Amino acid sequence: MCLIADGTTRVAEVYTCVGRFWLNGVTHRVLRLRLLAHSLTGPENAWFLADVVTASGIVWRNVLCVAADRAATNKDAFNIITSSEPTFVGLLVGCVPHTFSHVGEKSDLKVLTAFVKALTATLVSTNSTNCFKKHFGESQQRHSNVRWHCEFEQCTQVALRFPCLQPYMLECEQKDYAPESIKAMRDVVAADGHLLRCELAINMDAFLPFVNATFFLEGDGVLCFAVTDKLEELDLHVTAVRAGRHGVPNTLAVARDIVRTQRGHLLQAAQDQDVAALVAEQLAKVEPSFVFYEARKVTLKEQFDVFEACRVFDPTRAGYLQGLSANDVSVKLSLFPFFSAAEVQLLVNTWPAYLVYVNGHPPVLNGQGEVPYEAWWTLAGAAGHAAWFEAAKKVMILTPSSAAAERVFSMLKALIGDNQQASALEDYQQTSIMLHYNQLQRYKAMRG
């Protein structure tokens, strides 16, 4: 069992706990939804989780991890539980997608920040949003104060259709739609239009892979094997962006267009020099984000090492597994606190047989183009690799994010509505969510 806990103020002050466990595959159930008078402190958070465990008939030795965001209260609660529950030997998993999403917040794109503030303010005007859709050909992206990737989507939408911006602003001005917000937007474009184009471009070049990794790791499936892949991809991406030129294709193209327009009379060598300087200026603005990312990797090294060790259970990595010695396997398995020394030794002893099975039974992608990890491991268990199957079930329950809890809040908002959330009875909220969410999970399990 993995407990996924999170709180929100988007739908009143609400806290929820979702259970992630194995039931013929990885599945989820809402265990508790609670309306609060205030945000939970660390001790209150610990009590809430302990009450969920007790009321659900769970024993602490079967709780393999607690997944939550990296708020200090969550860490305090985890420390309290660890010290008060001697049978609990699980992990605290800080939400990896949250870390990726925070990367973009650390940039120094001042012109873009001012533009997005004005753009977001237009969302309160129905006339303005309809005008936006008319000129951009799609609905205006929404904003979130707590999810930076929403701001990224706003910026990308404008960047990809930048020529639509001027006619949109002009019509809003002529028809007096969101006048103050449009004026603020116009001021930014008039004063720093070229820099705005550059910052929109570097925003896409620098942060698109981080946003994609965020979305990918917020799924409900077996994602423990993908965390290290995403980190390696992001490391390569950061290196490529820092190198400039082909690592930042959009920024390079915009810089060339600006220099060609403003200084087309110069010799090509002089133009190239100006382009390089403009690109370097944009790279300096996103460097703080990359420094933050690298610092977070150091802070979260222990957690990331566990996810790297999950690769031992990934049947798609036959070549990687073949290169591991028995001692390598023992070291990696020992990183999981819920494996006893006896379990580790049993797995090491049966490692050769497991390798033979992996080499002889490569996974076949399902109809969605995904690796059917749960089905593959179920067959491996039936083929005589029971110890590895039992261990793999525990590993596949691990999740790199707390997004399952956040989906409960979205469902709550859809079911009850903004006007009813503060007044709806807690029992009604919990019953409605548990019925809808848990039935959806059963339906997904039935469909395979």
C-alpha positions as CSV (number, residue, x, y, z in Angstrom):
1,M,0.0,0.0,0.0
2,C,1.2,3.5,-0.8
3,L,-0.6,6.4,0.8
4,I,-0.9,9.5,-1.4
5,A,-1.9,12.6,0.6
6,D,-2.5,16.2,-0.4
7,G,-4.5,19.3,0.6
8,T,-5.9,22.2,-1.4
9,T,-7.6,25.5,-0.9
10,R,-9.0,25.5,-4.5
11,V,-12.1,23.7,-3.3
12,A,-12.4,25.1,0.2
13,E,-9.8,23.7,2.8
14,V,-9.8,20.0,1.9
15,Y,-7.4,17.2,2.6
16,T,-7.5,13.7,1.0
17,C,-5.7,10.4,1.2
18,V,-5.7,8.0,-1.7
19,G,-4.5,4.4,-1.4
20,R,-2.4,2.9,-4.2
21,F,-2.1,-0.9,-4.0
22,W,-2.0,-4.2,-5.9
23,L,-5.3,-5.8,-6.8
24,N,-4.6,-7.9,-10.0
25,G,-2.6,-4.8,-11.0
26,V,-1.9,-1.4,-9.6
27,T,-5.1,0.4,-8.6
28,H,-6.3,3.3,-6.5
29,R,-9.0,4.0,-4.0
30,V,-10.0,7.2,-2.1
31,L,-9.6,6.3,1.6
32,R,-10.5,9.6,3.1
33,L,-11.7,13.1,2.2
34,R,-11.9,15.7,4.9
35,L,-13.1,19.3,5.1
36,L,-10.8,21.3,7.4
37,A,-11.1,24.5,9.3
38,H,-7.4,25.3,8.6
39,S,-4.3,23.8,7.0
40,L,-2.9,20.8,8.9
41,T,0.2,21.1,11.0
42,G,2.8,18.3,11.0
43,P,1.4,16.6,14.1
44,E,-2.2,17.0,12.7
45,N,-1.1,15.6,9.4
46,A,0.4,12.5,11.2
47,W,-2.7,12.0,13.1
48,F,-4.8,12.2,10.0
49,L,-2.7,9.5,8.2
50,A,-2.7,7.3,11.3
51,D,-6.5,7.6,11.5
52,V,-6.8,6.7,7.8
53,V,-4.6,3.6,8.3
54,T,-6.5,2.5,11.4
55,A,-10.0,3.1,9.9
56,S,-9.1,1.3,6.7
57,G,-7.8,-1.8,8.4
58,I,-4.3,-1.3,7.2
59,V,-1.2,-2.2,9.2
60,W,1.8,0.1,9.1
61,R,4.2,-2.6,8.0
62,N,2.2,-2.9,4.8
63,V,2.6,0.8,4.0
64,L,5.5,1.0,1.6
65,C,5.5,4.7,1.0
66,V,3.8,8.0,1.7
67,A,3.7,10.2,-1.4
68,A,3.1,14.0,-0.9
69,D,4.4,17.3,-2.0
70,R,7.6,18.6,-0.3
71,A,5.8,20.9,2.2
72,A,7.6,21.0,5.6
73,T,4.4,19.7,7.3
74,N,4.5,16.5,5.3
75,K,8.1,15.8,6.3
76,D,7.3,16.6,9.9
77,A,4.3,14.2,9.8
78,F,6.5,11.5,8.2
79,N,9.1,11.9,10.9
80,I,6.4,11.6,13.6
81,I,5.0,8.4,12.1
82,T,8.5,6.9,11.7
83,S,9.3,7.5,15.3
84,S,5.9,6.4,16.7
85,E,5.2,3.4,14.5
86,P,8.1,0.9,14.8
87,T,6.7,-1.4,12.1
88,F,6.6,1.3,9.5
89,V,9.6,1.1,7.2
90,G,8.3,2.9,4.1
91,L,9.6,5.8,2.0
92,L,8.6,9.4,1.9
93,V,8.3,10.3,-1.8
94,G,8.4,14.0,-2.5
95,C,6.4,14.8,-5.6
96,V,8.8,14.7,-8.5
97,P,6.6,16.5,-11.0
98,H,6.2,19.4,-8.5
99,T,10.0,19.7,-8.6
100,F,10.1,19.8,-12.4
101,S,7.3,22.4,-12.4
102,H,9.1,24.6,-10.0
103,V,12.1,24.8,-12.4
104,G,10.4,27.3,-14.7
105,E,9.5,29.6,-11.8
106,K,13.2,30.3,-11.1
107,S,13.9,31.9,-14.5
108,D,14.6,35.6,-14.9
109,L,12.2,36.3,-17.8
110,K,11.0,39.7,-16.5
111,V,9.3,40.9,-19.7
112,L,7.5,37.6,-20.1
113,T,6.3,37.7,-16.5
114,A,4.8,41.2,-17.0
115,F,3.1,40.0,-20.2
116,V,1.6,36.9,-18.7
117,K,0.3,38.9,-15.8
118,A,-1.6,41.2,-18.2
119,L,-2.7,38.3,-20.3
120,T,-4.0,36.4,-17.3
121,A,-6.0,39.5,-16.2
122,T,-8.0,39.3,-19.5
123,L,-9.4,35.9,-18.5
124,V,-12.1,37.6,-16.4
125,S,-13.6,39.2,-19.5
126,T,-15.8,36.9,-21.6
127,N,-15.6,39.4,-24.5
128,S,-11.9,39.3,-24.4
129,T,-11.6,35.5,-24.2
130,N,-14.1,35.2,-27.1
131,C,-12.0,37.7,-29.1
132,F,-8.8,35.7,-28.3
133,K,-10.5,32.5,-29.6
134,K,-11.5,34.4,-32.8
135,H,-7.9,35.5,-33.6
136,F,-5.9,32.6,-32.2
137,G,-8.2,29.9,-33.4
138,E,-8.5,28.2,-30.0
139,S,-9.7,28.9,-26.5
140,Q,-7.4,30.9,-24.2
141,Q,-5.3,28.8,-21.9
142,R,-6.2,29.1,-18.2
143,H,-3.8,30.2,-15.5
144,S,-2.9,28.6,-12.1
145,N,-1.1,30.3,-9.3
146,V,0.2,26.9,-8.0
147,R,1.0,25.1,-11.3
148,W,3.7,26.8,-13.3
149,H,3.2,24.6,-16.3
150,C,-0.2,26.4,-16.9
151,E,1.8,29.6,-17.3
152,F,4.1,27.8,-19.7
153,E,1.0,26.7,-21.8
154,Q,-0.2,30.3,-21.9
155,C,3.2,31.5,-23.2
156,T,3.5,28.7,-25.7
157,Q,0.0,29.4,-27.1
158,V,1.0,33.0,-27.8
159,A,4.5,32.1,-29.0
160,L,3.2,29.7,-31.7
161,R,0.7,32.3,-33.0
162,F,2.6,35.5,-32.3
163,P,1.3,37.3,-35.4
164,C,-2.3,36.9,-34.0
165,L,-1.4,39.0,-31.0
166,Q,-1.6,42.5,-32.6
167,P,-5.0,42.1,-34.3
168,Y,-6.3,40.6,-31.0
169,M,-5.2,43.5,-29.0
170,L,-6.4,46.0,-31.6
171,E,-9.9,44.6,-31.7
172,C,-10.1,44.5,-27.9
173,E,-9.0,48.2,-27.8
174,Q,-11.5,49.2,-30.5
175,K,-14.4,47.4,-28.6
176,D,-13.2,48.3,-25.1
177,Y,-12.8,44.7,-24.0
178,A,-10.8,44.4,-20.7
179,P,-9.3,47.8,-21.3
180,E,-6.9,48.0,-18.4
181,S,-5.5,44.5,-19.0
182,I,-5.1,45.1,-22.8
183,K,-3.4,48.4,-22.1
184,A,-0.9,46.7,-19.8
185,M,-0.3,44.1,-22.5
186,R,0.1,46.8,-25.1
187,D,2.6,48.6,-22.9
188,V,4.8,45.5,-22.7
189,V,4.7,44.8,-26.4
190,A,5.4,48.5,-27.3
191,A,8.3,48.8,-24.9
192,D,9.9,45.4,-25.2
193,G,8.3,43.6,-28.2
194,H,11.5,42.1,-29.5
195,L,12.6,40.9,-26.0
196,L,9.1,39.5,-25.5
197,R,9.5,37.4,-28.6
198,C,13.0,36.2,-27.4
199,E,11.7,35.3,-24.0
200,L,8.7,33.5,-25.4
201,A,11.1,31.5,-27.6
202,I,13.6,30.6,-24.8
203,N,10.8,29.7,-22.5
204,M,9.7,27.0,-25.0
205,D,13.3,25.9,-25.8
206,A,14.3,25.6,-22.1
207,F,11.2,24.3,-20.4
208,L,9.1,22.2,-22.8
209,P,10.9,18.9,-21.7
210,F,10.3,19.8,-18.1
211,V,6.6,20.3,-18.7
212,N,6.4,17.1,-20.7
213,A,8.1,15.2,-17.9
214,T,5.7,16.7,-15.4
215,F,2.7,15.5,-17.3
216,F,4.1,12.1,-17.9
217,L,5.0,11.4,-14.3
218,E,1.6,12.5,-13.0
219,G,-0.1,9.5,-14.4
220,D,-1.6,6.6,-12.5
221,G,0.2,3.8,-14.1
222,V,3.5,2.0,-13.3
223,L,5.9,5.0,-13.5
224,C,8.7,4.0,-11.1
225,F,10.8,2.7,-14.0
226,A,10.6,6.0,-15.9
227,V,11.8,8.4,-13.3
228,T,15.5,7.9,-14.0
229,D,14.9,8.0,-17.8
230,K,13.3,11.4,-17.4
231,L,16.1,12.7,-15.3
232,E,18.7,11.5,-17.8
233,E,16.7,13.1,-20.7
234,L,16.5,16.4,-18.8
235,D,20.3,16.3,-18.0
236,L,21.0,15.9,-21.7
237,H,18.5,18.7,-22.5
238,V,20.0,21.1,-20.1
239,T,23.5,20.5,-21.5
240,A,22.2,21.1,-25.1
241,V,20.4,24.3,-24.1
242,R,23.5,25.7,-22.4
243,A,25.5,25.0,-25.5
244,G,23.1,27.3,-27.4
245,R,22.6,27.3,-31.2
246,H,20.9,24.0,-32.1
247,G,19.9,23.5,-28.5
248,V,17.7,26.5,-28.6
249,P,16.2,26.4,-32.2
250,N,13.3,28.8,-31.5
251,T,15.4,31.4,-29.8
252,L,18.0,31.2,-32.5
253,A,15.3,31.7,-35.2
254,V,13.7,34.6,-33.5
255,A,17.1,36.3,-32.8
256,R,18.1,36.0,-36.4
257,D,14.8,37.5,-37.5
258,I,15.1,40.4,-35.1
259,V,18.7,41.1,-36.2
260,R,17.9,40.8,-39.9
261,T,15.0,43.2,-39.4
262,Q,16.9,45.8,-37.3
263,R,20.5,45.4,-38.7
264,G,20.1,43.8,-42.1
265,H,22.5,46.4,-43.5
266,L,25.4,45.0,-41.6
267,L,27.8,42.4,-42.9
268,Q,26.8,38.8,-42.2
269,A,29.7,38.3,-39.7
270,A,28.4,41.3,-37.7
271,Q,24.8,40.0,-37.8
272,D,26.0,36.6,-36.6
273,Q,27.8,38.2,-33.7
274,D,24.6,40.2,-32.7
275,V,22.5,37.0,-32.9
276,A,25.0,35.1,-30.7
277,A,24.8,38.0,-28.1
278,L,21.0,38.0,-28.1
279,V,20.8,34.3,-27.7
280,A,23.4,34.4,-24.9
281,E,21.3,37.1,-23.1
282,Q,18.3,34.8,-23.1
283,L,20.3,31.8,-21.9
284,A,21.5,33.8,-18.9
285,K,17.8,34.4,-18.0
286,V,17.1,30.6,-17.7
287,E,20.3,29.6,-16.1
288,P,18.9,30.1,-12.6
289,S,16.3,27.5,-13.4
290,F,18.9,25.0,-14.4
291,V,20.9,25.7,-11.3
292,F,17.8,25.1,-9.2
293,Y,17.1,21.8,-11.0
294,E,20.7,20.6,-10.4
295,A,20.5,21.6,-6.7
296,R,17.2,19.7,-6.3
297,K,18.8,16.6,-7.8
298,V,21.4,16.7,-5.0
299,T,18.7,17.3,-2.3
300,L,16.6,14.4,-3.6
301,K,19.5,12.1,-4.4
302,E,18.4,9.4,-1.9
303,Q,14.9,9.3,-3.4
304,F,16.2,9.3,-7.0
305,D,18.6,6.5,-6.1
306,V,15.6,4.4,-5.1
307,F,13.9,5.0,-8.4
308,E,17.1,4.2,-10.2
309,A,17.2,0.9,-8.3
310,C,13.7,0.1,-9.6
311,R,15.3,-0.7,-12.9
312,V,16.3,-4.1,-11.5
313,F,12.6,-5.0,-11.9
314,D,12.2,-3.6,-15.4
315,P,12.0,-6.5,-17.9
316,T,12.6,-4.1,-20.8
317,R,16.3,-3.6,-19.7
318,A,17.7,-7.1,-20.5
319,G,21.1,-5.7,-21.5
320,Y,21.3,-3.5,-18.4
321,L,20.3,-6.4,-16.1
322,Q,22.8,-8.7,-17.8
323,G,25.6,-6.4,-16.8
324,L,24.8,-6.4,-13.1
325,S,26.7,-8.6,-10.7
326,A,25.1,-10.3,-7.7
327,N,26.7,-7.7,-5.5
328,D,25.3,-4.9,-7.6
329,V,21.8,-6.4,-7.3
330,S,22.2,-6.7,-3.5
331,V,23.3,-3.1,-3.1
332,K,20.3,-1.8,-5.2
333,L,17.7,-4.0,-3.5
334,S,19.0,-2.8,-0.1
335,L,18.0,0.7,-1.0
336,F,14.4,-0.3,-0.5
337,P,13.7,0.0,3.2
338,F,10.7,-2.4,3.1
339,F,12.9,-5.3,1.9
340,S,14.3,-7.3,4.8
341,A,17.8,-8.7,4.6
342,A,16.3,-12.2,4.1
343,E,14.2,-11.0,1.2
344,V,17.2,-9.4,-0.4
345,Q,19.2,-12.6,-0.1
346,L,16.5,-14.7,-1.6
347,L,16.2,-12.4,-4.5
348,V,20.0,-12.4,-5.1
349,N,20.0,-16.2,-4.9
350,T,17.3,-16.4,-7.6
351,W,18.8,-13.6,-9.7
352,P,20.3,-16.0,-12.4
353,A,16.9,-17.7,-12.9
354,Y,15.2,-14.3,-13.2
355,L,17.7,-13.2,-15.8
356,V,17.1,-16.3,-17.9
357,Y,13.3,-15.6,-17.8
358,V,13.8,-11.9,-18.8
359,N,16.0,-12.9,-21.7
360,G,13.5,-15.5,-22.9
361,H,10.4,-13.4,-22.5
362,P,10.8,-9.8,-23.7
363,P,7.7,-7.7,-23.1
364,V,5.5,-6.9,-26.0
365,L,3.8,-3.5,-26.2
366,N,0.1,-3.4,-25.8
367,G,-2.5,-1.7,-28.0
368,Q,-1.7,1.7,-26.5
369,G,2.0,1.3,-27.2
370,E,2.8,0.8,-23.5
371,V,4.8,-1.9,-21.7
372,P,2.3,-4.1,-19.8
373,Y,4.4,-4.4,-16.7
374,E,1.7,-5.8,-14.5
375,A,0.7,-8.5,-16.9
376,W,4.3,-9.4,-17.6
377,W,5.1,-9.8,-13.9
378,T,1.9,-11.8,-13.3
379,L,3.0,-14.3,-15.9
380,A,6.5,-14.3,-14.4
381,G,5.1,-15.1,-11.0
382,A,3.0,-18.0,-12.5
383,A,6.2,-19.3,-14.2
384,G,7.9,-19.9,-10.9
385,H,9.4,-16.6,-10.0
386,A,7.2,-16.0,-7.0
387,A,9.8,-14.2,-4.9
388,W,10.6,-11.7,-7.6
389,F,6.9,-11.2,-8.4
390,E,6.1,-10.4,-4.8
391,A,9.0,-7.9,-4.7
392,A,8.0,-6.4,-8.0
393,K,4.5,-5.8,-6.8
394,K,5.8,-3.7,-4.0
395,V,8.1,-1.7,-6.3
396,M,5.4,-1.1,-8.9
397,I,3.2,0.4,-6.1
398,L,5.8,3.2,-5.6
399,T,4.7,6.4,-7.3
400,P,6.8,9.5,-8.1
401,S,3.9,11.9,-7.6
402,S,0.9,12.9,-5.5
403,A,-1.2,13.7,-8.6
404,A,-3.8,11.0,-7.8
405,A,-4.8,13.1,-4.8
406,E,-5.0,16.2,-6.9
407,R,-7.4,14.4,-9.3
408,V,-9.7,13.9,-6.4
409,F,-9.9,17.7,-5.9
410,S,-10.7,18.2,-9.6
411,M,-13.5,15.6,-9.3
412,L,-14.8,17.2,-6.2
413,K,-15.0,20.6,-8.0
414,A,-16.8,19.0,-10.9
415,L,-19.3,17.1,-8.7
416,I,-20.2,19.7,-6.1
417,G,-19.3,23.0,-7.8
418,D,-17.8,26.2,-6.6
419,N,-20.8,27.6,-4.8
420,Q,-21.6,24.4,-2.9
421,Q,-18.1,23.4,-1.7
422,A,-18.0,25.5,1.4
423,S,-21.5,24.5,2.5
424,A,-21.7,20.9,1.5
425,L,-21.6,18.4,4.3
426,E,-18.3,16.6,4.8
427,D,-20.0,13.2,4.8
428,Y,-21.7,14.1,1.5
429,Q,-18.4,15.2,-0.1
430,Q,-16.5,12.1,1.0
431,T,-19.3,9.7,0.0
432,S,-19.7,11.4,-3.4
433,I,-16.0,11.4,-4.2
434,M,-15.4,7.8,-3.0
435,L,-18.3,6.5,-5.0
436,H,-17.3,8.2,-8.2
437,Y,-13.5,7.8,-8.0
438,N,-13.5,4.3,-6.7
439,Q,-16.1,3.1,-9.2
440,L,-14.0,4.7,-12.0
441,Q,-11.0,2.8,-10.8
442,R,-12.9,-0.5,-10.8
443,Y,-14.1,0.2,-14.3
444,K,-10.6,0.9,-15.5
445,A,-9.4,-2.4,-13.9
446,M,-12.2,-4.4,-15.6
447,R,-11.2,-3.0,-19.0
448,G,-7.6,-4.2,-18.3
